[in-house]
Amino acid sequence: MKNGPFSEAGRRRRRMFLSRAHVVLAAIGTLTACFGIGIAINGGLEFNRTKVFVGVGMIAVSTILYVSMLFVSDEPD
C-alpha cells in the first residue's frame, strides 16, 4: 500500500479534513450571525446607526459564508 497524498489513505485524510473544515466554518458563521444580530439590536436600542450597520454587515458576511459553502464540495472529483 502506497503512502502519500494520492493513495486511498491520503484521499480519506483529505476528505476528513475538508469535512471538519466545513463544520468549523459553519460554527464560525453561526456565531458571527448571532453576534451580528446582537450588535444590530443593541445599536437599534441606542439609536446608533453605526452599530446597526456593523451588525447587518456581520450578518451579510456570515450569509455569504454559508452560501459559498453550498457550492464547494468536500468530495474530490
C-alpha positions as CSV (number, residue, x, y, z in Angstrom):
1,M,0.0,0.0,0.0
2,K,1.4,3.4,-1.0
3,N,1.6,6.3,1.3
4,G,1.2,9.8,0.1
5,P,-1.4,12.3,-0.9
6,F,-2.7,10.2,-3.9
7,S,-3.2,6.9,-2.1
8,E,-6.5,5.8,-0.7
9,A,-5.5,6.8,2.9
10,G,-4.4,10.2,1.6
11,R,-7.8,10.7,0.0
12,R,-9.6,9.7,3.2
13,R,-7.5,12.1,5.2
14,R,-8.2,14.9,2.8
15,R,-12.0,14.2,2.9
16,M,-11.9,14.1,6.7
17,F,-10.0,17.4,6.8
18,L,-12.4,19.1,4.4
19,S,-15.4,17.8,6.3
20,R,-14.0,19.2,9.6
21,A,-13.2,22.5,7.9
22,H,-16.8,22.8,6.8
23,V,-18.0,22.1,10.3
24,V,-15.7,24.8,11.7
25,L,-16.7,27.3,9.1
26,A,-20.4,26.6,9.8
27,A,-19.8,27.2,13.6
28,I,-17.9,30.4,12.9
29,G,-20.7,31.6,10.6
30,T,-23.4,30.8,13.2
31,L,-21.6,32.6,15.9
32,T,-20.9,35.6,13.7
33,A,-24.6,35.8,12.8
34,C,-25.6,35.7,16.4
35,F,-23.1,38.4,17.4
36,G,-24.3,40.5,14.4
37,I,-27.9,40.2,15.4
38,G,-27.0,41.2,19.0
39,I,-25.0,44.2,17.8
40,A,-27.7,45.3,15.4
41,I,-30.4,45.1,18.2
42,N,-28.1,46.9,20.7
43,G,-27.4,49.6,18.1
44,G,-31.1,50.0,17.4
45,L,-32.0,50.4,21.1
46,E,-29.3,53.0,21.4
47,F,-30.3,54.7,18.1
48,N,-26.7,54.2,17.0
49,R,-26.7,53.8,13.2
50,T,-23.1,52.7,13.0
51,K,-23.7,49.7,15.3
52,V,-26.7,48.7,13.3
53,F,-24.7,48.8,10.1
54,V,-21.9,46.8,11.7
55,G,-24.4,44.2,12.9
56,V,-26.0,44.0,9.5
57,G,-22.6,43.7,7.8
58,M,-21.7,40.8,10.1
59,I,-25.0,39.0,9.2
60,A,-24.3,39.6,5.5
61,V,-20.8,38.2,5.8
62,S,-22.0,35.1,7.6
63,T,-24.7,34.6,5.0
64,I,-22.1,34.8,2.2
65,L,-20.0,32.3,4.0
66,Y,-22.9,29.8,4.2
67,V,-23.9,30.3,0.5
68,S,-20.3,29.8,-0.6
69,M,-20.1,26.6,1.4
70,L,-23.1,25.2,-0.6
71,F,-21.1,25.4,-3.8
72,V,-17.8,23.9,-2.5
73,S,-17.9,20.1,-2.3
74,D,-15.8,18.2,0.2
75,E,-15.7,15.2,-2.2
76,P,-12.8,15.2,-4.7
77,D,-13.8,14.6,-8.3
